Structure formats: structure tokens, C-alpha cells
Amino acid sequence: TKDSSRINTRSPDPHLTEHPHLTGMAHAECGPELPVADARLDQLVSATARQRGAAIAVRCAGKRLSYAQLDARASALAVILARSGVRPRSLVGVFMARGVDLVVSLLAVHKCGAAYVPLDPMYPAERIQ
């Protein structure tokens, strides 16, 4: 039986493999399986999307996204971020209210190999600037 604490990382997200800025990240050789403890969040979500794509990943304020929808939307946004100059180790400010779009955005930043800096819309304006 297959160990449930491992995920397959051989199949990179096809949306990312075609983008020149993300080629290295998407083609990283991780071996046929990667221990969950060593996996990045975006890898875990992509693996879950492949295995259980229809399962609900995010619910907020009456909106829902399946793992497949979450992964697809985050991958599309990751390509846009990369085209805008986001690179591995970049810091990306995220100024959004809580909701499914925030989860998509944070996952997209992870897919770029970058880190997000949460900027809460409830913060005072001086703090955000």
C-alpha cells in the first residue's frame, strides 16, 4: 500500500511549466514522491487537486472552491505575477479582505516561490503605506 504521508510531485502544473519565469521551479526534480513534511503548500494543493479535485478546498461567505478550481485559479494568477516581475524570494504585498480570492492570491504567491506580506484593509492608512 502507498504511504498516505507522501505525495507525487513528478507532474508539475502544466500552466506553470510553459511560463519561462517559472520553468526552474516547475521542473524541480523532487523524485517520484516527496514526504509531506518536505512538501511546499502549493505542491500539497496541486497533489490534492489531482487526487481529489472535486473536494471542497475553501469555503467563505457562501462561496466555495474545489481543489481543482483553487489550483487552476492560483496557477493562472501565478503566471500573471511572474510576468509582473515576481520571482522566488520576492515579497508580495497582499491587500485583500478575507475570502476565497485571498486564498487564491496567497497560493499564487507560493507557486511563484515568493513570500506574501499580509496588509489588512482594516489597518490604519499610515501603517499600510
VMD Tcl script that builds the backbone (N, CA, C; Angstrom):
set m [mol new atoms 387]
animate dup $m
set s [atomselect $m all]
$s set {name element resname resid chain x y z} {
  {N N THR 1 A 0.835 -1.192 0.000}
  {CA C THR 1 A 0.000 0.000 0.000}
  {C C THR 1 A 0.872 1.245 0.000}
  {N N LYS 2 A 0.354 2.276 -0.581}
  {CA C LYS 2 A 1.091 3.535 -0.681}
  {C C LYS 2 A 0.974 4.299 0.628}
  {N N ASP 3 A 2.078 4.850 1.075}
  {CA C ASP 3 A 2.117 5.636 2.299}
  {C C ASP 3 A 1.335 6.931 2.076}
  {N N SER 4 A 0.319 7.178 2.902}
  {CA C SER 4 A -0.513 8.365 2.726}
  {C C SER 4 A 0.190 9.643 3.152}
  {N N SER 5 A 1.390 9.528 3.757}
  {CA C SER 5 A 2.121 10.723 4.151}
  {C C SER 5 A 3.073 11.187 3.050}
  {N N ARG 6 A 2.902 10.677 1.834}
  {CA C ARG 6 A 3.752 11.063 0.709}
  {C C ARG 6 A 2.859 11.529 -0.438}
  {N N ILE 7 A 3.379 12.436 -1.251}
  {CA C ILE 7 A 2.634 12.898 -2.417}
  {C C ILE 7 A 3.502 12.747 -3.648}
  {N N ASN 8 A 2.880 12.607 -4.790}
  {CA C ASN 8 A 3.593 12.519 -6.055}
  {C C ASN 8 A 3.832 13.933 -6.558}
  {N N THR 9 A 5.091 14.249 -6.854}
  {CA C THR 9 A 5.416 15.594 -7.346}
  {C C THR 9 A 6.032 15.548 -8.732}
  {N N ARG 10 A 5.936 14.448 -9.425}
  {CA C ARG 10 A 6.517 14.314 -10.766}
  {C C ARG 10 A 5.755 15.114 -11.811}
  {N N SER 11 A 4.476 15.331 -11.611}
  {CA C SER 11 A 3.659 16.004 -12.616}
  {C C SER 11 A 3.477 17.463 -12.241}
  {N N PRO 12 A 4.352 18.369 -12.697}
  {CA C PRO 12 A 4.179 19.781 -12.358}
  {C C PRO 12 A 2.933 20.356 -13.028}
  {N N ASP 13 A 2.445 21.426 -12.481}
  {CA C ASP 13 A 1.274 22.097 -13.014}
  {C C ASP 13 A 1.554 22.517 -14.456}
  {N N PRO 14 A 0.740 22.076 -15.438}
  {CA C PRO 14 A 1.025 22.401 -16.843}
  {C C PRO 14 A 0.983 23.896 -17.139}
  {N N HIS 15 A 0.203 24.672 -16.393}
  {CA C HIS 15 A 0.149 26.118 -16.622}
  {C C HIS 15 A 1.494 26.753 -16.305}
  {N N LEU 16 A 2.196 26.215 -15.322}
  {CA C LEU 16 A 3.453 26.806 -14.902}
  {C C LEU 16 A 4.628 26.353 -15.748}
  {N N THR 17 A 4.568 25.128 -16.258}
  {CA C THR 17 A 5.715 24.615 -16.996}
  {C C THR 17 A 5.939 25.361 -18.302}
  {N N GLU 18 A 4.918 26.013 -18.815}
  {CA C GLU 18 A 5.049 26.738 -20.070}
  {C C GLU 18 A 5.561 28.158 -19.872}
  {N N HIS 19 A 5.573 28.646 -18.643}
  {CA C HIS 19 A 5.981 30.016 -18.399}
  {C C HIS 19 A 7.482 30.076 -18.144}
  {N N PRO 20 A 8.216 30.917 -18.900}
  {CA C PRO 20 A 9.681 30.927 -18.789}
  {C C PRO 20 A 10.202 31.306 -17.408}
  {N N HIS 21 A 9.506 32.156 -16.681}
  {CA C HIS 21 A 9.986 32.582 -15.369}
  {C C HIS 21 A 9.812 31.499 -14.316}
  {N N LEU 22 A 8.942 30.552 -14.575}
  {CA C LEU 22 A 8.665 29.533 -13.576}
  {C C LEU 22 A 9.197 28.164 -13.965}
  {N N THR 23 A 9.898 28.076 -15.072}
  {CA C THR 23 A 10.362 26.788 -15.566}
  {C C THR 23 A 11.197 26.047 -14.536}
  {N N GLY 24 A 12.172 26.708 -13.936}
  {CA C GLY 24 A 13.032 26.039 -12.962}
  {C C GLY 24 A 12.262 25.498 -11.789}
  {N N MET 25 A 11.322 26.287 -11.287}
  {CA C MET 25 A 10.545 25.846 -10.140}
  {C C MET 25 A 9.639 24.693 -10.522}
  {N N ALA 26 A 8.982 24.796 -11.670}
  {CA C ALA 26 A 8.005 23.787 -12.056}
  {C C ALA 26 A 8.669 22.465 -12.410}
  {N N HIS 27 A 9.914 22.502 -12.878}
  {CA C HIS 27 A 10.596 21.281 -13.287}
  {C C HIS 27 A 11.559 20.760 -12.229}
  {N N ALA 28 A 11.512 21.322 -11.040}
  {CA C ALA 28 A 12.431 20.871 -9.989}
  {C C ALA 28 A 12.266 19.371 -9.782}
  {N N GLU 29 A 13.373 18.684 -9.756}
  {CA C GLU 29 A 13.336 17.245 -9.570}
  {C C GLU 29 A 13.194 16.931 -8.089}
  {N N CYS 30 A 12.054 16.443 -7.718}
  {CA C CYS 30 A 11.795 16.116 -6.329}
  {C C CYS 30 A 11.770 14.613 -6.126}
  {N N GLY 31 A 11.947 13.858 -7.197}
  {CA C GLY 31 A 11.815 12.413 -7.097}
  {C C GLY 31 A 10.375 12.022 -7.301}
  {N N PRO 32 A 10.099 10.734 -7.369}
  {CA C PRO 32 A 8.740 10.294 -7.640}
  {C C PRO 32 A 7.758 10.625 -6.526}
  {N N GLU 33 A 8.248 10.685 -5.310}
  {CA C GLU 33 A 7.387 11.043 -4.193}
  {C C GLU 33 A 8.151 11.958 -3.258}
  {N N LEU 34 A 7.437 12.809 -2.585}
  {CA C LEU 34 A 8.049 13.749 -1.665}
  {C C LEU 34 A 7.346 13.606 -0.324}
  {N N PRO 35 A 8.073 13.436 0.780}
  {CA C PRO 35 A 7.394 13.364 2.075}
  {C C PRO 35 A 6.596 14.639 2.316}
  {N N VAL 36 A 5.402 14.503 2.874}
  {CA C VAL 36 A 4.545 15.656 3.112}
  {C C VAL 36 A 5.281 16.704 3.940}
  {N N ALA 37 A 6.071 16.270 4.905}
  {CA C ALA 37 A 6.796 17.216 5.750}
  {C C ALA 37 A 7.753 18.081 4.936}
  {N N ASP 38 A 8.220 17.587 3.784}
  {CA C ASP 38 A 9.153 18.335 2.947}
  {C C ASP 38 A 8.465 19.059 1.796}
  {N N ALA 39 A 7.167 18.901 1.648}
  {CA C ALA 39 A 6.440 19.488 0.528}
  {C C ALA 39 A 6.064 20.935 0.828}
  {N N ARG 40 A 6.044 21.746 -0.229}
  {CA C ARG 40 A 5.545 23.115 -0.109}
  {C C ARG 40 A 4.021 23.077 -0.159}
  {N N LEU 41 A 3.415 24.114 0.372}
  {CA C LEU 41 A 1.958 24.213 0.382}
  {C C LEU 41 A 1.382 24.083 -1.020}
  {N N ASP 42 A 1.976 24.768 -1.991}
  {CA C ASP 42 A 1.438 24.722 -3.351}
  {C C ASP 42 A 1.530 23.312 -3.926}
  {N N GLN 43 A 2.569 22.549 -3.571}
  {CA C GLN 43 A 2.680 21.167 -4.033}
  {C C GLN 43 A 1.585 20.296 -3.426}
  {N N LEU 44 A 1.303 20.519 -2.156}
  {CA C LEU 44 A 0.252 19.743 -1.495}
  {C C LEU 44 A -1.116 20.023 -2.113}
  {N N VAL 45 A -1.391 21.288 -2.388}
  {CA C VAL 45 A -2.678 21.646 -3.002}
  {C C VAL 45 A -2.773 21.049 -4.404}
  {N N SER 46 A -1.699 21.150 -5.198}
  {CA C SER 46 A -1.724 20.588 -6.555}
  {C C SER 46 A -1.910 19.078 -6.521}
  {N N ALA 47 A -1.239 18.408 -5.604}
  {CA C ALA 47 A -1.389 16.956 -5.490}
  {C C ALA 47 A -2.807 16.587 -5.089}
  {N N THR 48 A -3.385 17.338 -4.175}
  {CA C THR 48 A -4.762 17.076 -3.758}
  {C C THR 48 A -5.720 17.356 -4.904}
  {N N ALA 49 A -5.440 18.389 -5.687}
  {CA C ALA 49 A -6.285 18.700 -6.845}
  {C C ALA 49 A -6.283 17.553 -7.848}
  {N N ARG 50 A -5.118 16.924 -8.032}
  {CA C ARG 50 A -5.039 15.791 -8.959}
  {C C ARG 50 A -5.758 14.561 -8.395}
  {N N GLN 51 A -5.669 14.362 -7.099}
  {CA C GLN 51 A -6.221 13.160 -6.490}
  {C C GLN 51 A -7.698 13.289 -6.124}
  {N N ARG 52 A -8.098 14.478 -5.674}
  {CA C ARG 52 A -9.470 14.686 -5.198}
  {C C ARG 52 A -9.960 16.055 -5.646}
  {N N GLY 53 A -9.870 16.324 -6.928}
  {CA C GLY 53 A -10.152 17.653 -7.464}
  {C C GLY 53 A -11.504 18.235 -7.138}
  {N N ALA 54 A -12.517 17.399 -7.019}
  {CA C ALA 54 A -13.866 17.904 -6.768}
  {C C ALA 54 A -14.125 18.223 -5.302}
  {N N ALA 55 A -13.258 17.786 -4.415}
  {CA C ALA 55 A -13.447 18.050 -2.980}
  {C C ALA 55 A -13.338 19.548 -2.713}
  {N N ILE 56 A -14.104 20.024 -1.759}
  {CA C ILE 56 A -14.099 21.445 -1.420}
  {C C ILE 56 A -12.826 21.791 -0.652}
  {N N ALA 57 A -12.110 22.796 -1.145}
  {CA C ALA 57 A -10.866 23.240 -0.523}
  {C C ALA 57 A -11.075 24.474 0.338}
  {N N VAL 58 A -11.953 25.383 -0.115}
  {CA C VAL 58 A -12.149 26.665 0.555}
  {C C VAL 58 A -13.631 26.994 0.584}
  {N N ARG 59 A -14.084 27.439 1.742}
  {CA C ARG 59 A -15.459 27.936 1.909}
  {C C ARG 59 A -15.389 29.238 2.677}
  {N N CYS 60 A -16.052 30.258 2.166}
  {CA C CYS 60 A -16.091 31.529 2.875}
  {C C CYS 60 A -17.248 32.369 2.349}
  {N N ALA 61 A -18.051 32.863 3.250}
  {CA C ALA 61 A -19.150 33.776 2.918}
  {C C ALA 61 A -20.025 33.255 1.782}
  {N N GLY 62 A -20.357 31.974 1.840}
  {CA C GLY 62 A -21.237 31.384 0.834}
  {C C GLY 62 A -20.561 31.009 -0.471}
  {N N LYS 63 A -19.280 31.268 -0.619}
  {CA C LYS 63 A -18.544 30.892 -1.832}
  {C C LYS 63 A -17.718 29.655 -1.530}
  {N N ARG 64 A -17.543 28.814 -2.562}
  {CA C ARG 64 A -16.756 27.601 -2.400}
  {C C ARG 64 A -15.866 27.408 -3.615}
  {N N LEU 65 A -14.720 26.816 -3.374}
  {CA C LEU 65 A -13.831 26.415 -4.461}
  {C C LEU 65 A -13.390 24.986 -4.199}
  {N N SER 66 A -13.424 24.176 -5.237}
  {CA C SER 66 A -12.868 22.832 -5.129}
  {C C SER 66 A -11.348 22.940 -5.192}
  {N N TYR 67 A -10.661 21.840 -4.875}
  {CA C TYR 67 A -9.204 21.839 -5.003}
  {C C TYR 67 A -8.795 22.100 -6.448}
  {N N ALA 68 A -9.511 21.522 -7.392}
  {CA C ALA 68 A -9.174 21.741 -8.808}
  {C C ALA 68 A -9.349 23.210 -9.180}
  {N N GLN 69 A -10.440 23.833 -8.740}
  {CA C GLN 69 A -10.669 25.243 -9.041}
  {C C GLN 69 A -9.624 26.129 -8.363}
  {N N LEU 70 A -9.336 25.840 -7.102}
  {CA C LEU 70 A -8.335 26.612 -6.365}
  {C C LEU 70 A -6.979 26.522 -7.052}
  {N N ASP 71 A -6.572 25.316 -7.406}
  {CA C ASP 71 A -5.270 25.126 -8.038}
  {C C ASP 71 A -5.207 25.816 -9.401}
  {N N ALA 72 A -6.263 25.699 -10.192}
  {CA C ALA 72 A -6.287 26.324 -11.522}
  {C C ALA 72 A -6.241 27.852 -11.416}
  {N N ARG 73 A -7.041 28.413 -10.524}
  {CA C ARG 73 A -7.054 29.876 -10.378}
  {C C ARG 73 A -5.722 30.393 -9.837}
  {N N ALA 74 A -5.157 29.684 -8.871}
  {CA C ALA 74 A -3.872 30.108 -8.313}
  {C C ALA 74 A -2.759 29.987 -9.358}
  {N N SER 75 A -2.798 28.943 -10.176}
  {CA C SER 75 A -1.792 28.774 -11.229}
  {C C SER 75 A -1.881 29.900 -12.248}
  {N N ALA 76 A -3.091 30.258 -12.643}
  {CA C ALA 76 A -3.268 31.353 -13.607}
  {C C ALA 76 A -2.759 32.670 -13.029}
  {N N LEU 77 A -3.069 32.920 -11.764}
  {CA C LEU 77 A -2.591 34.149 -11.128}
  {C C LEU 77 A -1.075 34.119 -10.948}
  {N N ALA 78 A -0.498 32.960 -10.673}
  {CA C ALA 78 A 0.960 32.840 -10.527}
  {C C ALA 78 A 1.669 33.238 -11.818}
  {N N VAL 79 A 1.103 32.857 -12.942}
  {CA C VAL 79 A 1.694 33.237 -14.231}
  {C C VAL 79 A 1.641 34.760 -14.394}
  {N N ILE 80 A 0.541 35.371 -14.041}
  {CA C ILE 80 A 0.409 36.827 -14.128}
  {C C ILE 80 A 1.413 37.504 -13.194}
  {N N LEU 81 A 1.535 36.981 -11.982}
  {CA C LEU 81 A 2.504 37.549 -11.040}
  {C C LEU 81 A 3.925 37.444 -11.582}
  {N N ALA 82 A 4.264 36.288 -12.135}
  {CA C ALA 82 A 5.607 36.094 -12.684}
  {C C ALA 82 A 5.869 37.055 -13.840}
  {N N ARG 83 A 4.876 37.244 -14.688}
  {CA C ARG 83 A 5.029 38.197 -15.803}
  {C C ARG 83 A 5.178 39.625 -15.294}
  {N N SER 84 A 4.666 39.873 -14.092}
  {CA C SER 84 A 4.763 41.208 -13.490}
  {C C SER 84 A 6.064 41.398 -12.716}
  {N N GLY 85 A 6.893 40.361 -12.685}
  {CA C GLY 85 A 8.192 40.500 -12.045}
  {C C GLY 85 A 8.369 39.774 -10.728}
  {N N VAL 86 A 7.367 39.056 -10.270}
  {CA C VAL 86 A 7.509 38.310 -9.019}
  {C C VAL 86 A 8.411 37.110 -9.274}
  {N N ARG 87 A 9.433 36.987 -8.454}
  {CA C ARG 87 A 10.427 35.928 -8.579}
  {C C ARG 87 A 10.518 35.169 -7.250}
  {N N PRO 88 A 11.173 34.011 -7.252}
  {CA C PRO 88 A 11.417 33.342 -5.972}
  {C C PRO 88 A 12.101 34.298 -4.999}
  {N N ARG 89 A 11.662 34.270 -3.776}
  {CA C ARG 89 A 12.150 35.110 -2.680}
  {C C ARG 89 A 11.680 36.551 -2.749}
  {N N SER 90 A 10.829 36.891 -3.716}
  {CA C SER 90 A 10.229 38.230 -3.731}
  {C C SER 90 A 9.267 38.341 -2.557}
  {N N LEU 91 A 9.004 39.571 -2.142}
  {CA C LEU 91 A 7.961 39.844 -1.160}
  {C C LEU 91 A 6.800 40.488 -1.898}
  {N N VAL 92 A 5.609 39.965 -1.696}
  {CA C VAL 92 A 4.415 40.444 -2.382}
  {C C VAL 92 A 3.410 40.917 -1.346}
  {N N GLY 93 A 3.095 42.196 -1.392}
  {CA C GLY 93 A 2.064 42.723 -0.501}
  {C C GLY 93 A 0.697 42.269 -0.978}
  {N N VAL 94 A -0.110 41.774 -0.059}
  {CA C VAL 94 A -1.458 41.314 -0.391}
  {C C VAL 94 A -2.430 42.127 0.454}
  {N N PHE 95 A -3.216 42.952 -0.227}
  {CA C PHE 95 A -4.155 43.868 0.419}
  {C C PHE 95 A -5.564 43.460 0.018}
  {N N MET 96 A -6.128 42.519 0.757}
  {CA C MET 96 A -7.448 41.978 0.411}
  {C C MET 96 A -8.211 41.629 1.682}
  {N N ALA 97 A -9.515 41.689 1.566}
  {CA C ALA 97 A -10.357 41.199 2.653}
  {C C ALA 97 A -10.334 39.678 2.636}
  {N N ARG 98 A -10.657 39.072 3.750}
  {CA C ARG 98 A -10.691 37.618 3.825}
  {C C ARG 98 A -11.760 37.068 2.897}
  {N N GLY 99 A -11.435 35.959 2.256}
  {CA C GLY 99 A -12.369 35.317 1.349}
  {C C GLY 99 A -11.646 34.351 0.441}
  {N N VAL 100 A -12.374 33.726 -0.470}
  {CA C VAL 100 A -11.764 32.743 -1.358}
  {C C VAL 100 A -10.712 33.372 -2.260}
  {N N ASP 101 A -10.910 34.615 -2.672}
  {CA C ASP 101 A -9.924 35.271 -3.529}
  {C C ASP 101 A -8.609 35.510 -2.794}
  {N N LEU 102 A -8.669 35.738 -1.499}
  {CA C LEU 102 A -7.450 35.883 -0.711}
  {C C LEU 102 A -6.677 34.562 -0.701}
  {N N VAL 103 A -7.361 33.454 -0.523}
  {CA C VAL 103 A -6.701 32.147 -0.511}
  {C C VAL 103 A -6.056 31.877 -1.868}
  {N N VAL 104 A -6.764 32.184 -2.954}
  {CA C VAL 104 A -6.207 32.031 -4.303}
  {C C VAL 104 A -4.939 32.867 -4.436}
  {N N SER 105 A -4.983 34.097 -3.980}
  {CA C SER 105 A -3.838 35.004 -4.096}
  {C C SER 105 A -2.632 34.512 -3.302}
  {N N LEU 106 A -2.854 34.059 -2.082}
  {CA C LEU 106 A -1.745 33.582 -1.255}
  {C C LEU 106 A -1.113 32.336 -1.866}
  {N N LEU 107 A -1.946 31.442 -2.383}
  {CA C LEU 107 A -1.417 30.239 -3.022}
  {C C LEU 107 A -0.633 30.595 -4.288}
  {N N ALA 108 A -1.107 31.575 -5.041}
  {CA C ALA 108 A -0.398 32.008 -6.247}
  {C C ALA 108 A 0.990 32.547 -5.905}
  {N N VAL 109 A 1.084 33.295 -4.835}
  {CA C VAL 109 A 2.381 33.810 -4.394}
  {C C VAL 109 A 3.309 32.643 -4.061}
  {N N HIS 110 A 2.785 31.642 -3.359}
  {CA C HIS 110 A 3.580 30.445 -3.044}
  {C C HIS 110 A 4.050 29.749 -4.314}
  {N N LYS 111 A 3.181 29.653 -5.306}
  {CA C LYS 111 A 3.541 28.984 -6.559}
  {C C LYS 111 A 4.702 29.688 -7.259}
  {N N CYS 112 A 4.859 30.974 -7.029}
  {CA C CYS 112 A 5.975 31.734 -7.605}
  {C C CYS 112 A 7.251 31.570 -6.792}
  {N N GLY 113 A 7.154 30.929 -5.644}
  {CA C GLY 113 A 8.322 30.797 -4.782}
  {C C GLY 113 A 8.580 32.050 -3.971}
  {N N ALA 114 A 7.605 32.922 -3.932}
  {CA C ALA 114 A 7.732 34.187 -3.215}
  {C C ALA 114 A 7.061 34.082 -1.844}
  {N N ALA 115 A 7.158 35.151 -1.092}
  {CA C ALA 115 A 6.502 35.235 0.210}
  {C C ALA 115 A 5.510 36.393 0.176}
  {N N TYR 116 A 4.418 36.239 0.881}
  {CA C TYR 116 A 3.439 37.323 0.917}
  {C C TYR 116 A 3.565 38.095 2.221}
  {N N VAL 117 A 3.227 39.380 2.129}
  {CA C VAL 117 A 3.170 40.249 3.287}
  {C C VAL 117 A 1.710 40.668 3.419}
  {N N PRO 118 A 1.016 40.155 4.433}
  {CA C PRO 118 A -0.404 40.494 4.557}
  {C C PRO 118 A -0.596 41.956 4.960}
  {N N LEU 119 A -1.425 42.637 4.208}
  {CA C LEU 119 A -1.792 44.019 4.500}
  {C C LEU 119 A -3.297 44.035 4.706}
  {N N ASP 120 A -3.725 44.088 5.917}
  {CA C ASP 120 A -5.140 44.012 6.252}
  {C C ASP 120 A -5.829 45.331 5.922}
  {N N PRO 121 A -6.926 45.286 5.159}
  {CA C PRO 121 A -7.647 46.522 4.833}
  {C C PRO 121 A -8.134 47.283 6.068}
  {N N MET 122 A -8.162 46.611 7.203}
  {CA C MET 122 A -8.603 47.268 8.443}
  {C C MET 122 A -7.455 48.034 9.126}
  {N N TYR 123 A -6.214 47.860 8.648}
  {CA C TYR 123 A -5.088 48.596 9.211}
  {C C TYR 123 A -5.264 50.082 8.938}
  {N N PRO 124 A -4.736 50.939 9.803}
  {CA C PRO 124 A -4.761 52.377 9.512}
  {C C PRO 124 A -3.941 52.667 8.248}
  {N N ALA 125 A -4.329 53.679 7.503}
  {CA C ALA 125 A -3.660 54.019 6.234}
  {C C ALA 125 A -2.161 54.258 6.416}
  {N N GLU 126 A -1.764 54.874 7.538}
  {CA C GLU 126 A -0.343 55.134 7.752}
  {C C GLU 126 A 0.457 53.848 7.838}
  {N N ARG 127 A -0.143 52.827 8.396}
  {CA C ARG 127 A 0.556 51.559 8.565}
  {C C ARG 127 A 0.721 50.833 7.230}
  {N N ILE 128 A -0.247 50.949 6.346}
  {CA C ILE 128 A -0.198 50.272 5.058}
  {C C ILE 128 A 0.826 50.917 4.133}
  {N N GLN 129 A 0.950 52.241 4.210}
  {CA C GLN 129 A 1.892 52.939 3.342}
  {C C GLN 129 A 3.288 52.671 3.805}
}
mol reanalyze $m
mol bondsrecalc $m
mol representation Tube
mol addrep $m
